[in-house]
Amino acid sequence: MLRKAKDQKGFTLVELAIVIVIIGVLASFGVPRFRDAVERSKAGESMNYLSAVRASMERFHAREATYADDLTDLDIAIPAPKYFTVGTVAAGSTGDLEDSWTLTLTRVGASAGYGPYTVTFTEQGYDPANSLIDGLPQINPIGSQASAGT
């Protein structure tokens, strides 16, 4: 004699497959945004550091009537960013450290698919013309400045 099937409890294979597909679709949208957010925070660290360098450079300039040619001469309150190589201070647009300076940080290591990019500051602040991050508005903490005409 055939037995009647008892009420089954649990999920069927089709239900599990549907849940997996839904999770996959959600992940396909969420992972790139998360990756961009992580890289944006790392880029933000470089901007904070360069802002501290700029403030320290202005204090040095007020005392010495020239900008420092070595970062060790400055009283920078925060450590160098972990994911960037700090370049050397160079004379800026005037060609003389009495009037201008420039400093570039270069992203090192894995950068979530963006490759190495640079962030440059001068005595005027962020320099979008010489910063490769300006072409990456999805990770640039201050957005792209190229379209702003600066």
Residue pairs with C-beta under 8 A, 6 or more apart in sequence:
35 112
35 113
36 112
36 138
36 139
38 112
39 111
39 112
39 114
39 139
40 138
40 139
40 140
40 141
42 81
42 83
42 107
42 111
43 107
43 119
43 133
43 139
43 140
43 141
44 141
45 81
45 82
45 83
45 84
46 81
46 83
46 84
46 105
46 107
46 119
47 119
47 126
47 141
47 142
48 78
48 81
49 76
49 78
49 79
49 80
49 81
49 84
49 86
49 105
50 103
50 105
50 119
50 121
50 126
51 121
51 125
52 76
52 77
52 78
53 71
53 74
53 76
53 103
53 121
54 121
54 123
54 125
56 74
56 75
56 76
56 77
57 67
57 68
57 74
57 101
57 123
58 123
59 75
60 67
60 68
60 73
60 74
61 67
61 123
65 98
66 97
66 98
67 89
67 97
67 98
67 100
67 101
67 123
68 74
68 89
68 97
68 101
69 89
69 97
70 89
71 86
71 89
71 103
80 86
81 105
83 107
83 108
83 109
83 111
84 105
84 106
84 107
84 108
84 119
85 105
85 106
85 108
86 103
86 105
87 103
87 104
87 105
87 106
88 103
89 97
89 101
89 102
89 103
90 101
90 102
90 103
91 97
91 100
91 101
91 102
92 99
92 100
92 101
92 102
92 122
92 123
93 100
93 102
93 122
94 100
99 123
100 122
100 123
101 122
101 123
102 120
102 121
102 122
102 127
102 130
103 120
103 121
103 122
104 118
104 119
104 120
104 130
104 131
105 118
105 119
105 120
106 116
106 117
106 118
107 114
107 115
107 116
107 117
107 118
107 119
108 116
111 117
112 139
114 136
114 139
116 132
117 131
117 132
117 133
117 136
118 130
118 131
118 132
118 133
119 126
119 131
119 133
120 126
120 127
120 130
120 131
121 127
126 142
126 145
128 134
128 144
128 145
128 146
128 150
133 139
133 140
134 140
134 144
134 145
134 146
135 144
135 146
136 144
137 143
137 144
